[in-house]
Amino acid sequence: MPTDFPRLSPISRRTALKLLGVGAVGAGLGYSRLSKPQPTIFQQDSLDLPQQLSAPKKVVVVGAGLAGLACAYELSQRGFTVTLLERAPQLGGKIASWSIQVGKETFLMEHGFHGFFPQYYNLKSLVEELNIKDNFRSLEFYSVVFRDGKYQPEVFRPNHSAFPWNIVDLALASPNRLNWGINLTKIAHWRVFREISGFQIPESFQRLDDVSVSDWVQSDFPQGLYDLYFLPFAKSSLNAPDELSVGELMQFFHFYFFGNPEGLAFNGTRQDMGTSLVQPIAEAIELRGGKIVTEATVSSINWQQEQIKSLSYQQGSAQSNVPFWVKRNGLLIDPQMEYYGAGDRVFAAESGTTVAISLSCTHQGCTVQRQADGKYLCPCHGAVYDSQGQVLAGPAKRDLPRFQITQRTEDEVQLLGVSSAAPTVQQTIEADYYVFATDVPGVQQLLRLGTGEVNQQVYNQVEQLAIADPFAVARFWFDQDFEWEHSDFTSLSGYQLTDSITLYHRIQDQFIAWHQKTGGSVVELHAYCYKEKEFPHQQALLTTFEEELYEIVPELKEANMLHRELVNQKNFSGYPPGSYAQRPETCSYASNLFFAGDWVKMPFPCGLMERAISSGLLAANEIIHREGRQRRQLLSVNPEGILRL
């Protein structure tokens, strides 16, 4: 017998769309909880194009950091004739390694610990191609420890959920979740949440690039959120909050937190960075016919019709006849002396004279300090020089380099090396394409060496690039080990100088073997972006590092310090407020010049080593595309936040 059912009223089109939208969001959230999100393909040719060149083409890449290495690698694999020039004796830039002596042992030193995060998709693709995955080991988890005891340590582990579930998991795991201070009934807090979870390029920069992080958080910002995450992770970008654009911080947070489905645990290298990563890339370049030249100083760049015609370099004596500019250092005060430069690249001249000396110790590169008697003392290993820079006592064997002051302005001097040794090689190269992949001081120096019809748009754009506050790394060898409950690399917050601690005798094989043999420990402290006026010289850095190390690890007060090394540089890319709009992109205003480096404006979210690698591959892709070849597939996290405005 038929049953009568009540008639259903037809639903409106708007109601149907709402229901579909709610269902789609619910399904999407459920999927993101149960299924690991995949990387986003940023760049992929729709046509199936040839991989290899059909006619010879020459490329010169200047700078062999990660960006330059990645660019040279990709081009060499495609058949380009590549020449890679590096000013330093070793390759790698900020991930370079060099030998040091500790007693009778030889170790390889670096510029500080680097973590390889799982969302470094383009870097990982190179590692897989080179078949060097075994050169890395997982650090399992990652801790952030707070000095004042106001917050419990935060611990980050691998996580494979998309937003918002990765944040839900973070909140559930955080012992400080009740102290985040977020109240979404407050309009200001809701705006913060919308910004950090709705990142977009370029919209987020258009709204936020003109504001510094310090200014942004002054007005009704969730204090716990800032203390726990924004402050320590802003500084880990190697830019201080008062000098960092909010737009850049939003990109940083999106890449590492909100758009990242991989979690924050990461890998370290089993050996030093040079052995584990730099050497395999360099060997792959040379295997395909690429030429790598170290200690190569570019001496001039010939421009014709606003593009580069040729480039000249010399090898063997980096200071023989290539002038360079350095800014006055107003923080080192001495009525008898004038100081120029910063970090480990400081120069001194007696007031009123035209001769300057480098204060970089010829032993391991620490900055020597002038004493009351006019002599110079190395704070790291005790080398002594007289007032003219001549060695008086070891371990240094060579005198401090001398320079002629050839030009002066109110804030800068131009220096020219004084050397009797002629360069061993002077060569001019003409190429089809040029890639500048140096750090910011390096690319500015390259543009200043231009002769002929220099492209002024390129010159002006590069000149306005900023350099971040200096960073410092101190590594210590002790004759004892100690108990440590946190991760082998741990971020630290609340200290005057120290931002992280690394236990190398638990990570890298060379130090693990030394620990097993001696029972000792190797500990590194890193200051990401300190203020020079608070630490105007390296002795102040070393003193504070030691004081804070004994506070962080009290057991080491009873141990004997066997050795210490200091790395102190001012050459990391700055991302200050208002810099995004004019930041150079991969393609420059000169048709045959391309840029690579972490200072390049990127079209997708990335940071630190992944930013450098990706910029190098982008530059290679542009050249490959010009030649009608298949571009390399580049990957990214989801380029936009789910709550984009």
Buried (B, 14 or more C-beta within 10 A) or exposed (E): EEEEEEEEEEEEEEEEEEEEEEEEEEEEBEEBBEEEBEBBEBBEBEEEEEEEBEEEBBBBBBBBBBBBBBBBBBBBBBBBBBBBBBBBEBBBBBBBBBEBEBEEBEBBBBBBBBBBBBBBBBBBBBBEBBEBEEBBBEBEBBBBBBBEEEBEBBBBBBBBBBBBBBBEBBBEEBEBEEBBBBEEEEEEBEEBBBBBBBBBBEBBBEBBBBBBBBEBBEEEBBEBBBBBBBBBBBBBBBBBBBBBBBBBBBBBBBBBBBBBBBBBBBBBBBBBBBBBBBBBBBEBBBEBEBBBBBBBBBBBBBBEEBBBBBBBBBBBBBBBBBBBBBBBBEBBEEEEBBBBBBBBBBBBBBEEEEBBBBBBBBBBBBBBBBEEEEBBBBBBBEBBBBBEBEBEEEBBEEBBBBBEBEEEEEEEBBBBBBBEEEBEEBBEBEBBBBBBBBBBBBBBBBBBBBEBEBBEEBBEBBEEBBBBBBBBBBBBBBEEBBEBEBBBBBBBBBBEBBBBBBBBBBBBBBBBEBBEEBEBBBBBBBBBBBBBEEBBBBBBBBEBBBBBBBEBBEBBEEBEEBBBBBBBBBBBBBBBBBBBEEBBBBBBBBBBBBBBBBBBBBBBBBBBBBBBBBBBBBBBBBBBBBBEBBBBBBBBBBBBBBBEE
